[in-house]
Amino acid sequence: MKKKIFSIITLVLVAASSCKNLDVNPSDAISTGTLVTTSDGLTNALNGAYALFKDHIEFNGTVDQNNMYLRQFYHLSDFASDDIVCGQVTTDPLYYSFSLDHSPAQGNTRYFWYISYKIITGVNTVIDAVEKSGKTDAATNQLLGECYFLRSFCHFNLARLFAKPYSVDPGAPGIILRTNLTDPAKKARSTVQEVYDSVIADAEKAATLMTQPRGVQYASQEAAWSLLARVNLYKEDNAKAIEYANKVINSGKFTLANKNEYKTLFANATTSSETIFCVAFTPVDDYGKFGSIASMIYSDGNSGWGEEYASSSLRSAMSAHPEDVRWSYIVPLSDGSGGVQKKNGIEVYYISKFSFQGGLPNLSSPIMFRIAEMYLIRAEAEAKTGKTADALDDVDMIRKNRGLEGSLYNKVVPGGKTALDVVLDEKRIEMAFEGHRTYDVFRNKRTLNKAYWGYHLAGLKETDVDLSKTPAGYPNLTVPYTNPRTIYYLPIDEVLSNPLATQNP
């Protein structure tokens, strides 16, 4: 990363269309003095930080419509999983997630690293200004807490993509922590454990500060608790994961959508009973075919590329229950005669979880935390601590709201499975396409099975591979948690400008 990124002493905001929608001033109109002397200045500055999750901003001298924090995050996470199949070879760097052919120079990881630290530097500027001002009123503390939350959230997502799971090696190189404005540009990577300690400390502080929620499109105390539940689960501190999941569940502010409500949950994310925190998009932010999250996984024939589909592996996992309402987000492309159209030998099942807000095929407000995940976090932690009946009860709570009232576990683990198997199977289906699957597999020291036809087998045709076997030479058919490409290389920008930043093997 260029050294100038870390020398910013005023909050860097952008005047892109979505920022205008939030009434955010250009960066040269904001000073640290303005931030702390007016509530509008502080609010607008923080809104600008939120906008960076969804804006296309300049990187390396150009504005690329394919570059957006959320688009990159979902591609780097989900496209590496067994839930989405690559429908064809593409020059978009998202292809490297499918093929495992990672490079330090790939554009999507470089941009994600850049924009993550841009957000972190921005909120660090606000934190520094507010804490120096001595202001401690509830409204200011709410906004300060949101800054700590965003810093925690960004550091954690960087660690998930660029560092080994805590459960695999807490002493492994993590990411570069940026927790103040005086950090030198050249700084070594903290260990995974040190990163987690910092993430947890920031989220805990955020939770104590945020007492005046501003709506689900902004961070809140419950959002901080949700992050703490997730981080502690990854850390395998199961007691803490249960504690924080309980705080959210018992807050009474969120309820599981029933099987009818679930069909429009994601299109109506900002008003859904499940949403704890989402990044709010508006019609002004409808990027259409170019640069939206949905563009690669959905097409109505006029909008979206629709080059990646729900995998046969995921559909097989769901096949026993056609009544499951979660099928509503997996959309088959008709071949005109009652069947499913194929492209390159792959059945086309589009994914619509990021579509149809306001009826627009490429617009949604992606949900970062929702109540269903809290039940599943609690269930996983319960399964790992011998509370099998409780774990299955939490899974059944999800299932009975997804149209599976007649297929509950009723405290009985199916033959040949463990309680943890049941929880992870349910989470795969419930949280599909929401950026969880690869982390759930690898942090639990399992192997990702991608033994199905798709262009994750780089440069091959369907007839080239016998999928009844696992032929030598195709390591991306099955990906063990020990594979070094379960994480990405640090971007070349960072390694070249910061010799203290050691590269991943």
N, C-alpha and C positions, 0 to 999 in steps of 0.2 A: 504494500500500500504506500502511496506517496506520502512523504513526510509531512506535507502541508496539511494532511487530514487531521493530524494531532496537534497542530499549532493554532487551531481555530480558537479564538477567545471570545467571539460573539456567536450567538446562536445562528446556525446556518439553516435557513428556511428556503423554500422555493415558492415562486409565484405561479405555479402551474394551476390548471383549472380547478382541481379539487381543493387546492389551498384557498383559492378565491372563494370557493363555496363556503369555506370555513371562516372567511373574513380574516385571513392571516396576512399581515403586512410583509412586504419584501424584507429580506435579511438586512439590508442596509438601513432600514427604518427602525430597527430594534437594537437597543443597547441594554446592558445589564441594569442600568439605572431605571429604564422604562419598565423592565421586568418586575422590579420590586416596588416601584412607586405607584403603579396602577394595576388594579385587578385585571383590567382588559389586556394590558401588556403581557402579564403572566399567562393568562388564559390563552391568548392568541399564540404566544410562543409555544405553549404545550400542544395546542391544536396543530401547529406546524409539525411537531415531532410525530404526532399520530398520522398526519398526511404522508409522511415519508414511507409509511408501510404500503401505500397504494399508488404513489406518484411515479411517473417515469421521469427521472432526473438525469442531468448530464453526468456522464462517466467517461473519462479519458477523452474529453473534448467533444463528445457527441451525445445526443439523446436517442437511445434505442428503445423503440416501443415494446420490445420484448423484455426489457429490464424493469422489474418491479419486485420489491421485497417479497410480497406474498406469492407471486408467480414463481419466483426462483425457489422459495422455501418448499412449496408443494411439489414442484418438479424434482428437486434434489431429494426429497423424502419419499414421496409416493411412487415416482417412476423407478426407483431402485427396488421396489417391493414386488411381491407376487400378486398384487391386487390389480395391476394395470399391465396390459400387454402392449408392446410396441408394434404398431401396425405396419411400419415401413421404415426404411433407412431415411434419416433426415440430417440436414446440416446444422440444425439447431443443437446447441450444446446439451440440451436435455437428453439427447441420445446417449451421452456418456453414462448417465445414471442407469439406463437399461443394460448397456454393454459392459459396464465396469471398466471401460477404457478411459480412466480418469487421467487428467493432466493438470499440472499447476497453472497452465495458461488458459484453461477453459473459461469462457466468458461468464457463465452463470455463477460459478463459485467466486470469481473475482468481484462481480457486482454485488453478490450477497454479502461478502465480507466488507466491502466498501460501504454499502448503505447501512449495514448493521452498526458499524462504528460511527457513521455519521449521526445516526439516531442517538447512540450512546454519548457522543461528544455534545450533542445538543442538550440532552437532559442534564448532563454534568454541568453545563453552563448555568442552567436554571437552578440546579441544586446549590451550586457555589454562590450564586447571587442571593438566593433566598436565605440561605443559612448565614451569610455574612450580614444580612439586613436585620436579623433578629426577630423577624415577623413570625408570630406563633398563633395567629387567629385560625379558627377552624377552616375557613375557606382557603387560606394559604396552605395550611397543612394538607388539605385534600389534594391540592395540585402538586405539592412537594411529594406526597406519597405516590402519586401517579408517576412522577419522574423516577422514583426508586423502583417502582414496579416495572416500568419500561426498560430500565437498565438491567434489571434482573432477568426479564423475559428475553432480551436480546443476547445477553451473555449465555444464557442457558441454550438457546437455539443454536448459537455458534458452537457450543460444546457438543451438542448432539450431532452436528454435521462434520466437525473437524477433529474430534477427539474420541478415544475409546470410551465405552460405557464405564461408569463408576464400578459396576459389578464385575467387570472384566479386569480392570487395573486402575485403581484410584491414584496410583503414583505415576501414571503415564502422562506425557505432555498434554496439557489441555489447550486453552486458547489464551490470548493476551488480555489480561484484565485491565480495563480502563475505568478507574473509579474516581479520578480527580483530574483537574485540568493541568496539573503540574507533572504528569507522567512524561517521561522522556519518550521521544519517538522510537528510539531503539530500546526495546524491552523484551525480555525473555518470556516464553510461555509459562504460565502458572501450571501446576499439576492439576489433574482432573479434580482431586479432592479440594484443592485450594479454590478452584472455580466454583465447585458446588457450595463450599462454605460461604463464598462471597454472594452467590445467587440467593442462598437461603437467608443470609443476614439482610440483604436488600429487601427481599420479599417480606420478611418479618417486620422490618421497619416500616415498609409501605402499609402493611395491614394495620399497624397502630396509628398511622397518620390519617388514613382515609376514613372519614366519618360522615362525609356529605356527598354521597354518590351523585353523579351527573348523568346517569343513564348507561345502558349496557355498551354503548359505543366508546365508553371511557373506562379506565381501570377503576376498581372499587375494592373495598375490603374483601369481599367474597372472591373477586378475581385473584387477589393476592393469596388467599387461602387455597384457591384452586391450583395456583402455580406451586405452592408449597406441598400440596398433596401429590402433585405429579413429580416434583423434584425428589421428594423423600421416597416415593415409590421406586424411582430410578436408582436412588442411593441404597435401596433395600432397608431403609429404616421404616419397617412396616407399621410400627406403633404410631409414628408421626404421620405417616400417610393416612392411616385410619382416622387419627385425631383431626386432621385438617379436612378430610373428606366429610367427616361428621359435621364440622362447623358449617360447611356450605349446605349440606343436605338439611341440617336442623335449623338453618336460618329461616326456613319457611318462605323464601323469596322465589324459589324456582320449583317447578314440577315437571315431571316427564310428560311429553306430549303423548296423547293417546293415538291409536292407530289412524284415526281420521286427521288429527292435527299434524301428525308426522309428515304427511304428504306435502305440506307447504312450510314445514319448519325452516328450511334453509332459504327459501324464497322470501320468507318473512322473518328473517333472523333478528332484526332489531326489535320486534314485538313478541317473539316466541317466548313461551313460558320456560323453555329450556336454556335460553341464552344467558350466560354469565358475563361474557365479554366477547365482542365482535369488532371487526374493523368495518366501519360503516361506509359503504359506497352509495352514491346518489346517481341519478340519470346523467349528471355531468361527468361522472366517472365511468360511463359505459364506453369501454375501449373497443367494443365490437370484436371483429376478427383478429385485430392486431393488438397483442399484449394483454388480453384478458386472461384470467385464470382458466375460464371454461373453454377457451378457443381450441385447445388441443384435444379435449376429451368430449366435446359435444358439437354437433352441427345440425341445424334444421334444414340444410340444403342451401341456405343463403348466407348464413352467418356461422363462423367457426371453421377451423380446419378439420376437426374431428379425426385425427390421425392415431389416437391412442384409445383403447377400449378396456372395459371391465374384463379381466382375465378369465379364462376357462377354469382356472384354479379357484378363484373366488366364487364363481357361479356354481361350481361343483360343491363347494362348502355350504352353499345356500339351497341346493337343489331339493333337499328333502322337504322343504316348506314353501311351496309356491304361494301360500297365503300370507307369507311374511311381507308386511308393508314396506320393508326396506328394499324390495324389488322395484319400488316405484322410482328409484333413482338410477336404475339400470335399464336403459332404453334400447331395445333391439331395433335395428334398421331393417325394415321389411324388404324382401326381395320381390314383392309384388304378387307372389303366389302362396302366401301364408307361411313362408319360411323366413329365415334370417339371412340377410345378404352377407356375402363373404368378400373380403378384400385381401389379396395375397394369401388366400387359404385360411384367413382368420375371420371368425364370425364377428360382426360389428355390433357390439353392445355399447352404446354411448353412455356417458356418465353425466347426470344433470344436477349434482349437488351444488354446483356453482352457477346455476342458471335460473332464469325466470323471475328474478326480483322485478316487480312492476311489469311482468310479462315479457321482459327482454331476455333473449336467449344467452347473452354473455354477461349478465349482471347479477351479482349477489353481494352480500356483506358477510365475508367468511367468519365463521365462529371459531374463536381461539379456545374458549372453554365453555362447556355446557354440562348440565346436571347429569346427563347419562354417563359421562366420563367419570364423575365422582362416584357413582354407584359401582362402576367397573374397577376404579382404583381401589375402593374399599374391598371389593370382592377379591381382587388379586392379593391384596395384603392379608385378607382373612384366609385365603387358600394357603398362603405360605406360612401361616402361623397356626395351622391345624383347626381353624374354625370353619370346617367344611360346610356345615349346615347354613351358617350365616352367609358364606360366599355364594352358595346356590340360591339362597333367598334373594340376594341382590341381583343375581343373573335373572332370576324369574321375574323380578320387578321390571326389568327391561323387557323381557319377552312378552309379558302379558299386555304391555303397551304397544307391541309391534304386531299384534294379530296372532300371537302364538299361545293364547289362553289354554288351548287343549294340548300343548306340548311343553309343559313345565317340568322341571326336574324334581320338585317337591322333596328336596333335601337328599336325593339319591344320585350318586355319581354313576353314570353309565359304565357298563363293563368295558374294560380295556382302556379307560381314561382315568386321569386324576382330576381333582377339583381345579387345579391350575390349568389343565388342558381345556376344561369346560369354559373357564373364564376367558382365556386367550382366544378360543374359538369364537366366543360371543363378541369379544371386543373387536376381532377382525371384521365381523359383519357390521356391527353397530357403528364403528368409527372408520369404516372404509373410506378412502380418498381424503381423509382429514389430517394426514401427516403423522400417523402413529405406527403403522405396521412394522417398518424395518426396525425401529427402536425396540418395539415389544419383542421381536424375535431375538435380536442380537444381545440385548441386555439380559435376557433370560438364558443366554448361552445355548441357543438353538440354531438350527440350520434352516435357511430360507430355501424352499424348494421351488425352483422356476423351470421345472421339467415339463414345459408345455411349449407348443410352437409359437414363435413370435420373433421379432427382429432384435430381441436381446441377444440372439445368436448372431453376432455381427457378420453381415455379408453373406448369409446362407439363404438357401431356399428351403421350403417345407420338406421337400423330398431328400434333402441332404442329411437329415438327422433322424435317427431312429429313437423316438422318444420313449420307447419301451425299455431303453437302456440309458445309462449315463456314460456316453462315450468319452474317452480321454480326449483332452484338448478343448473341452467346453466347460471350464470351471464355473461359468455363470449359470449353468443349469441348476447347480446346488451351491449355495453360498454359506459356508460355515461362519460362525461368529468370529473365528480366528483369521478370516481372510482380511488382509490389510485394506482392501478396497471397500470394506463396509463403511469406511469414512473417506473423506475427500482430502486431497492434497491442499496444503495452505496455498493461497494464490501467489503467483510468481512476484507480483508487485510487493507483497509484504516481505518475502524472503530476500529479494534483491536489495530492498531499502533498509532492511532490519536484519543484520547478520546474527542477532541473538535469537531470532525466530527459527528454530530448527524445523526442518521439513519432516512430514510424515513419511514413513518407509513405503 
